[in-house]
Amino acid sequence: MKQVEVTILGQSYLLACPDGGEQLLQTAVASVDREMSGIRDAGKVKARERIAVLAALNLAYALAQRPLPRAAAAVAPGVDLAVLAHRLDEALADDGQLL
């Protein structure tokens, strides 16, 4: 796993990235930056934290509107989503605060 430095809304972040995942990470960063910049540029919200939350909600809503690929629609047998969510929370906690 390597670390990649990215910039979102003018702020630099050092993110862990699996080998071969750099392009996908850069695409995700560009989406987040574009969404946050659009909210900021609209001028109604100034606080970075609120901009981040609104951008996350907008992106999650857009993602939820997409139909799931047939293979992704079902969870593999034996996969405990609560355990996966807990592992994600633990991994993200080491990164500190986003904003």
N, C-alpha and C positions, 0 to 999 in steps of 0.2 A: 504494500500500500504506500502510495507516495502522497506528498502534500502539494497542493496547488494553491497559489495565491490568486484570488479573484477580487473584483471590485463591484460592489452593489451600492448604488446611490452615493457614489463618491467615497465610500468607506472600504478599506481593504480587509479581507478575511483570508485566513489560511485554513484550507479545508482538506480533510483526508479524502483521497480518491483511489479507488482500486485500479490496479494496472489495466490499461486499456479503456478506462472509463472517462478519460479526460474530455473527449468530445461531448459525451452525454452530459457531463457536469457543466461544461461551458454553455451548452444549450439551455440547461436549467437555470443557470446564473443569468443568462441573457433574458429569459422569460421573467424572472423575479425582478431584475433591474428595470426592465421595460414597464412592468406593472407598477412598481413602486414609483418610478419617475412620472408615469402618467397621473397617478394620484397626487403626487407632490405638485406637479405642474398645473393641475386643475385649481390649486390654490386654496382649497377648502380645508385641508388638513395639513398641519405643520409638524406635529410631533412624529419623529421617526418610528417610534413604537406603534402608534396608531396606523401610520402608513403601512408598516410591515404586516400588521394584523389584517387590514383591509385588503392588501395585496394577496395574502395567504388565502383569505376567504374567496376572493375573486378567482384565483387560480384553482382552488379546490372545487368551486362551483362549476367552472368550465370543465374540469376533469370529470366531475360526477355526471355531467351531461353526455359524455362520450359513452357509446355502448362498449361493454367489455368484450374483448376477444373471447371466443368460445372457450379456449383453454384457461383463461384467467377467471372465468365466471364461477368456477368451482374451486374450492379449497382442497388441496390434496388431503387424502385421509391421514389422520394422525397429527395434523398440523394444529397446534394450539395457538390461536391468534393472540390470546392474552399474553402468553409467554413471549411471542415475537415482539409485541408492543412494549413489554417490559424491557426486553433486551435493547430495543431502539432507544427507549428513554434513558437507560443507563449509558449507552454509547454517546448520546447527545449531551448528557449532563457533564461529561468530561470536557466538552468544548467551551464551557462557560456561557455567558450571555451572548445572544446574537446581536443585540443592539446596545 
